[in-house]
Amino acid sequence: MTQKKIFFVLIAISTVSLLLHHGGHLNLTFEAFWLGCPSSTLSSAQGSSGPAPKHTSISFLKTHKTASSTVQNILFRFAERNNLSVALPVTTCDHQFCYPRPFSTHFVHPHTTPPDIITNHLRFSRAELRRLMPNNTIYITILREPGAMFESLFSYYNQYCLSFKRVPNGSLETFLDHPWSYYRPEEKDSMYARNTLTFDLGGDKDRPSIGAPAYAKQFAAEVERVFSLVMIAEYFDESLILLRRLLSWDLDDVLYVSLNMRTPDSKSNLSSQNTAKIRAWNAIDSVLYDYFNASLWRQLRALGLSCVEREVQLLRQSRDRLVRGCFGGYLPPLRSASQITNKELRPWQPSAKVAIVGYDLPINITQKGHVPLREECLKMIMPEVQYTRLLLRSESLRYRRRFPLRNSQQILQSAGHVRAHREPPPPSLIPQPSENMSQSTRRVLQLS
């Protein structure tokens, strides 16, 4: 071997050793080289020799019971790390954009405009989102297999959705035997009882059966024209690989822990017969899921399944490393909301009949060397409602620093897409530090 070859080999070994020594945080270009995978789609499309800049204009349609809360948390944390603005609902809409009403720019809090990212629940309206978001916005959503999704919806909204509430003994099997005996299309919350994915995407959940198959195919094609990526919950990590490549993000940008999960005893095992009944009842959702599940796998095969498998392994290793760095080796224990001592980590409970679990973080938890828990670690396990309110407080403080002389009436009048009669957020809806919070949570709430 010539001296020149030996020199280059030593340089390569030194570079790899250095990167691994610093925690293995490899950038997108180096990962692609190391794994033998194609570079990101955006980088290739732009014909650039180097990695494309991270894309920051994102509209994520947060669908129901599809692992979308976990994606939302990824986007919230990315926005904070990169000093991006997140569109958040006005307080009269709570933590959703006045769902189930079709989305309107009127529902966006004026302190959070113009936004880079939007991710809270809304019913999709492309026209209204185009008015709000930048022209280069990338649209993303996530779907879940209709049988598992409907079982989750039935359990989660059993005491809210009247179509479910009137079923004797709260039996899913009874509902599936005669759904039209309990379902009322015009009732409040009926969107949880039939074709919920279609409704969230702005479609017609109650299209008559005679025209439903043709409508479903047409609607799936329309969704594909708008959304650059439709993730699939059953293949969550594989979907994240496509997401980060689409956005030219680093692997560290899509690390996560699962949120908004039910306890095992809240779940029902579906027979194949009941799964078939659910898919027939949610026929449009079923077409959508099958269409985009096939689309996802076409994209994965184009990337190379062996490449995807290696990236998924790297993703999981990086996630384990993050957990070790945050919590000393293991995630905090999962507990029902009533058992979680820190109220800032208690997930919202839909009813007493279903338990949503969160992470119980002891007040005195520390890292190695008795260093207090990092704020980014706390936010990674923070439920949607609390994180949304925290971001609203942070965005409002930033807005007031930019426009210190404007009173609340002037703010409302200057925001052409917000009705002038809206009141500023009541103090009770903005989290404040309390005596029983951990020091880490206190610091998070004091952020501007």
Long-range contacts (C-beta under 8 A, 24 or more apart in sequence): 23-321, 24-317, 24-318, 24-321, 25-250, 25-251, 25-252, 25-318, 26-250, 26-251, 27-51, 27-250, 28-244, 28-245, 28-248, 28-249, 28-250, 28-251, 31-251, 31-311, 31-314, 35-307, 35-310, 35-311, 35-314, 36-307, 37-303, 37-304, 37-307, 37-310, 37-311, 38-303, 38-304, 38-307, 40-244, 40-245, 40-246, 40-248, 41-245, 41-246, 42-245, 42-246, 42-247, 42-248, 43-248, 51-248, 52-248, 53-248, 54-82, 54-247, 54-248, 54-249, 54-250, 54-253, 55-136, 55-138, 55-246, 55-247, 55-248, 55-249, 56-82, 56-84, 56-116, 56-117, 57-116, 57-117, 57-133, 57-134, 57-136, 57-137, 57-138, 58-116, 58-117, 58-118, 58-119, 58-137, 58-138, 58-140, 58-247, 59-117, 59-118, 59-119, 59-129, 59-133, 59-137, 59-138, 59-139, 59-140, 60-117, 60-118, 60-119, 60-140, 60-141, 61-122, 61-124, 61-139, 61-140, 61-141, 61-200, 61-201, 61-227, 62-119, 62-120, 62-121, 62-122, 62-141, 63-141, 63-142, 63-143, 63-144, 63-196, 63-197, 63-200, 63-201, 64-121, 64-149, 64-153, 64-192, 64-196, 64-200, 65-144, 65-149, 65-152, 65-153, 65-156, 65-196, 66-142, 66-143, 66-144, 66-149, 66-197, 66-233, 67-142, 67-144, 67-233, 67-236, 67-258, 68-142, 69-259, 69-260, 69-383, 69-384, 70-236, 70-256, 70-257, 70-258, 70-259, 70-260, 71-119, 71-142, 71-231, 72-119, 72-120, 72-384, 73-256, 73-259, 73-379, 73-380, 73-382, 73-384, 73-387, 74-253, 74-254, 74-255, 74-256, 75-117, 75-119, 76-119, 76-379, 76-387, 76-391, 77-376, 77-379, 77-380, 78-117, 78-249, 78-253, 79-116, 79-117, 79-391, 80-379, 80-391, 80-394, 81-376, 84-116, 84-117, 85-112, 85-113, 85-114, 85-115, 85-116, 85-117, 85-395, 86-112, 86-115, 86-116, 86-117, 86-118, 86-119, 86-391, 86-395, 87-112, 87-113, 87-115, 87-117, 87-118, 87-120, 87-132, 87-133, 88-112, 88-120, 88-388, 88-391, 88-392, 88-395, 89-120, 89-388, 90-418, 90-422, 91-392, 91-423, 91-425, 91-426, 91-429, 92-422, 95-120, 95-121, 95-384, 95-385, 95-388, 95-389, 96-120, 96-121, 96-122, 97-121, 97-122, 98-122, 99-123, 100-189, 100-191, 100-199, 102-128, 102-202, 103-128, 103-129, 104-128, 104-417, 105-131, 105-132, 105-417, 105-418, 106-417, 106-418, 106-419, 108-132, 108-417, 108-418, 109-392, 109-395, 109-396, 109-418, 109-425, 110-399, 110-411, 110-412, 110-414, 110-415, 110-418, 111-392, 111-395, 111-396, 111-398, 111-399, 111-400, 111-411, 112-392, 112-395, 112-399, 113-415, 113-417, 120-384, 120-388, 123-199, 123-200, 123-202, 124-200, 124-201, 124-202, 125-202, 126-202, 126-226, 131-417, 132-417, 138-228, 138-229, 138-246, 138-247, 139-226, 139-227, 139-228, 140-227, 140-228, 140-229, 140-230, 140-231, 140-243, 140-246, 141-201, 141-223, 141-227, 141-229, 141-230, 141-231, 142-230, 142-231, 142-232, 142-233, 142-239, 143-197, 143-230, 143-231, 143-232, 143-233, 143-288, 143-289, 143-292, 143-293, 144-197, 144-232, 144-233, 144-234, 144-289, 145-233, 145-234, 145-289, 146-197, 146-278, 146-279, 146-282, 146-285, 146-286, 146-289, 147-270, 147-274, 147-275, 147-278, 147-279, 148-270, 149-196, 149-197, 149-233, 149-285, 150-196, 150-278, 150-281, 150-282, 151-267, 151-268, 151-270, 151-278, 152-262, 152-267, 153-192, 153-193, 153-196, 155-262, 155-266, 155-267, 155-268, 155-353, 155-354, 156-262, 156-350, 156-354, 157-189, 157-192, 157-350, 158-350, 158-351, 158-353, 158-354, 159-350, 159-351, 159-352, 159-353, 160-189, 160-192, 160-350, 160-351, 161-189, 161-190, 161-192, 161-193, 162-187, 162-188, 162-189, 162-190, 163-187, 163-189, 163-190, 163-192, 163-193, 163-194, 164-192, 164-193, 170-353, 172-268, 172-274, 173-274, 176-274, 176-277, 176-278, 176-281, 177-277, 179-281, 194-281, 194-282, 195-282, 195-283, 195-284, 195-285, 196-282, 196-285, 197-282, 197-285, 197-288, 197-289, 198-284, 198-285, 198-288, 201-288, 203-284, 204-284, 205-284, 207-284, 209-283, 212-283, 212-284, 213-283, 213-287, 215-284, 216-283, 216-284, 216-286, 216-287, 216-288, 217-287, 217-291, 219-284, 219-288, 220-287, 220-288, 220-291, 220-292, 223-288, 223-292, 224-291, 224-292, 224-295, 230-292, 230-295, 230-296, 231-296, 232-289, 232-292, 232-293, 232-296, 234-293, 235-296, 237-312, 237-315, 237-316, 238-296, 238-300, 238-308, 238-312, 239-296, 240-315, 241-300, 241-303, 241-308, 241-311, 241-312, 241-315, 242-296, 242-299, 242-300, 242-303, 245-303, 251-311, 251-314, 251-315, 251-318, 252-318, 252-322, 254-315, 255-315, 255-318, 255-319, 255-322, 255-380, 256-319, 256-380, 257-319, 257-323, 257-331, 257-359, 257-380, 257-381, 259-347, 259-358, 259-381, 259-383, 259-384, 260-347, 260-356, 260-383, 260-384, 261-334, 261-356, 261-357, 262-354, 262-355, 262-356, 262-357, 263-336, 263-355, 263-356, 263-357, 265-355, 266-354, 266-355, 322-380, 325-367, 325-377, 326-367, 326-373, 326-374, 326-376, 326-377, 326-380, 327-365, 327-367, 327-373, 327-377, 328-365, 328-366, 328-367, 328-368, 331-359, 331-381, 332-359, 332-360, 332-361, 332-362, 332-365, 332-381, 333-359, 333-360, 334-358, 334-359, 334-360, 335-359, 335-360, 342-437, 342-438, 342-441, 343-436, 343-437, 344-382, 344-386, 344-431, 344-437, 344-441, 344-445, 345-381, 345-382, 345-383, 345-386, 346-383, 347-383, 347-384, 347-385, 348-383, 348-384, 348-385, 358-383, 361-438, 363-438, 364-438, 365-438, 372-439, 372-440, 372-443, 373-438, 373-440, 374-440, 375-440, 375-443, 375-444, 375-447, 378-440, 378-441, 378-444, 379-444, 386-431, 389-429, 389-430, 389-431, 390-431, 390-444, 390-445, 390-447, 392-425, 392-430, 393-430, 393-431, 393-445, 394-447, 394-448, 396-425, 396-430, 397-448, 398-448, 401-448
